[in-house]
Every structure is written in structure tokens, then in C-alpha cells.
Amino acid sequence: MLTDLPPELLTEIISFLNLPDIFSFAATCRTGQAAVGSAPQPFYRHWVLQYLKLRPAHVLMTNTQADSNTNDDWRMVLAQTKILFRRLSACPSPGCPFQKYLKWLHGHPQECAIVRRVLVGVSMLPRTFREMTEPVNVKDPTIIGFNLKTKAVLSWLFIDDKSENFPKFEQIVGNYFDFHNFKEFMEYVLEEGESDQRLRQVMAEYRQIVCRGVFMKTGFIKWTSTSRALTELEGRTPEQNFKYLCRQMGALLGLILLNNRSDD
């Protein structure tokens, strides 16, 4: 009987369960429900990351390093994330049989896996393009590329980019998830009276990157540019960059801009 087990042993048992199993375990009896409800914050963070597909379903809590960042109430984060996705399910589908970059979503529900993934991934993008880059050439510091965070987030967000060594970043991408940024972005997208247009904007920008194949013909890992080009990019308006840059880069800047608007 579960009621005869000491709390420490119940916690140990829970540490070997993944998110779907946790729900089943909690539904077995009051003891199971109480054990799950009183689980430590790092356990809930692990389950949140699995719920958002930021951590593989097969990875056990026992195989992850204990996270020291427990400032967030991850029990509340899990509950609020579910509420946000329920609100998403009430929005019109972003798919459209006529619009070029939305046809691929026609017939798909508004809360399908790819829509969720895009919303989570965009919320994890840095606020500026400069924050996404770093010098990558010791001999020539003017050569820049994407930094580790950006490579991890973009490789997870654009999982179909076959040029990426995705498993390498799958293990760390969850470290960059910030619930407050995610909530702000979701509130922006889901704003009453605006959700239809904003959700379509996000998914259309995403599609403009995906449909053109490997990013900039090199992939996110190998992409490079120069500090001069970065300065020129920052000196142009979004409208000018839209005209000047290739569509993949322009769409990536568009996603950053949409994420920034959640601060307004």
C-alpha cells in the first residue's frame, strides 16, 4: 500500500516517472496525488520542460542535474502554461487555404504541436540580433556567428534543418526557457481582438524560413557574417531590412520584432 511508504521513498519513486506517468500516478489514490503535489520544485521544472517538449520524454529526472534556479514556482508555471494553451485552443486556426505561407497549416488545429513549438521557441529568442551573435574567429574578431544559446534555440525551433546536430542541443535548450518571457509573448499573441492576425504573423514568418531549406545555405551552426554587417543591420529600420536582406534573415528579424512587441 502506498500509504505505508515513507514520504522519502515516494519522492524517490516519483523521480523515476515522466510527465504522463506522473498524471497517472497522481490519479491512482490520494496518497499518490499528495506525493506529486508536494514534489520538489526541480521535479516540476523537469515536468514543465517535458510538457513543452524542451526536454525529451525519455529523459528521467534522475538523469538530469538538479537545477538551482527555484525562484519560480514551477507548480504554478505548469498550471499557468496549461491555461495559456487552453486559451490558444480558443483562437481561430492560423491556417489559410489561400495565403502562401499559411497553406501548410490549413486543416490543422490552432494548438497543434508545431504551433506550440513555434510560440515557445520565439519567446526564447534574444531581444536583439546582436545578443544572438559572438566573435567566432580567433584570428579575425570581426567574423561573427550565432552564440551557444542561439544555436540551441534555433536548432530546437527549426528542427527540420537537417544541417544541424540537433541531439547536441536538445539536452541544453531547456536551460534557456524563461516562463515570464513566454507568458508575456503568449499574452501579446492571445490579446483579445488581435489573436487571429498575430498568430498568423508569427507562423507566416516561421514558414518563410523553413520553406527555403537550410538557413542561409549553411545552417544555423555554420552561419557567419561580419561585425560591420551587424552594425549596418542595426542602422536600418525594420522596413529597410525587409527590403535589403534575404527572406530567411528578414523573417528571423521579424520573429525577434514580434517577440519584442510583447514588452509594449
Long-range contacts (C-beta under 8 A, 24 or more apart in sequence): 2-28, 2-29, 2-31, 2-32, 2-35, 3-29, 3-31, 5-31, 7-35, 7-38, 10-35, 11-35, 11-39, 11-40, 14-39, 14-43, 14-61, 15-43, 15-60, 15-61, 15-62, 16-60, 16-61, 16-62, 17-60, 17-61, 18-47, 18-50, 18-57, 18-58, 18-59, 18-60, 19-47, 19-50, 19-51, 19-57, 20-57, 22-47, 37-75, 41-70, 41-72, 41-73, 41-74, 41-75, 42-66, 42-67, 42-70, 42-74, 44-74, 44-75, 44-77, 44-78, 45-69, 45-70, 45-72, 45-74, 45-77, 47-74, 47-78, 48-74, 48-77, 48-78, 48-81, 48-177, 48-179, 49-174, 49-177, 51-78, 51-81, 51-82, 52-81, 52-116, 52-120, 52-174, 52-177, 53-113, 53-116, 53-117, 53-120, 54-120, 54-156, 54-173, 54-174, 54-177, 55-174, 56-170, 72-179, 77-179, 80-179, 80-183, 81-179, 81-182, 84-183, 84-186, 84-190, 85-111, 85-116, 87-186, 87-190, 88-115, 88-116, 88-119, 88-186, 88-190, 91-190, 91-195, 91-196, 91-199, 92-195, 92-196, 92-199, 94-196, 94-199, 94-200, 94-202, 94-203, 94-204, 96-200, 99-200, 99-204, 101-203, 101-204, 101-207, 101-208, 101-211, 102-200, 102-203, 102-204, 102-207, 104-207, 104-211, 105-203, 110-199, 115-199, 115-203, 117-157, 117-159, 118-157, 118-202, 118-203, 118-206, 119-182, 119-185, 119-186, 119-189, 119-202, 120-177, 120-182, 121-153, 121-154, 121-156, 121-157, 122-157, 122-185, 122-202, 122-206, 122-255, 122-258, 122-259, 123-178, 123-181, 123-182, 123-184, 123-185, 123-186, 123-259, 123-262, 124-153, 124-157, 124-173, 124-176, 124-177, 124-178, 124-181, 124-182, 125-150, 125-153, 125-255, 125-256, 125-259, 126-150, 126-256, 127-256, 127-259, 127-260, 127-263, 128-234, 128-256, 129-230, 129-233, 129-234, 129-253, 129-256, 130-230, 130-234, 133-225, 133-230, 135-227, 136-224, 137-224, 141-227, 142-226, 142-227, 142-228, 143-224, 143-225, 143-226, 143-227, 144-224, 144-225, 144-226, 144-227, 144-230, 145-222, 145-223, 145-224, 145-225, 146-220, 146-221, 146-223, 148-172, 149-176, 150-220, 151-220, 151-221, 152-176, 154-215, 154-220, 155-220, 155-221, 157-206, 158-209, 158-210, 158-215, 158-220, 160-210, 161-214, 161-215, 161-219, 161-220, 162-214, 163-214, 163-215, 163-218, 163-219, 163-220, 163-221, 163-222, 164-219, 164-220, 164-221, 165-221, 181-259, 181-262, 184-262, 184-263, 185-259, 185-262, 187-262, 188-258, 188-261, 188-262, 188-264, 189-262, 198-258, 201-254, 201-258, 202-255, 202-258, 205-251, 205-252, 205-254, 205-255, 205-258, 206-251, 206-255, 208-247, 208-248, 208-250, 208-251, 209-248, 209-251, 209-252, 212-247, 212-248, 215-248, 216-246, 216-248, 216-249
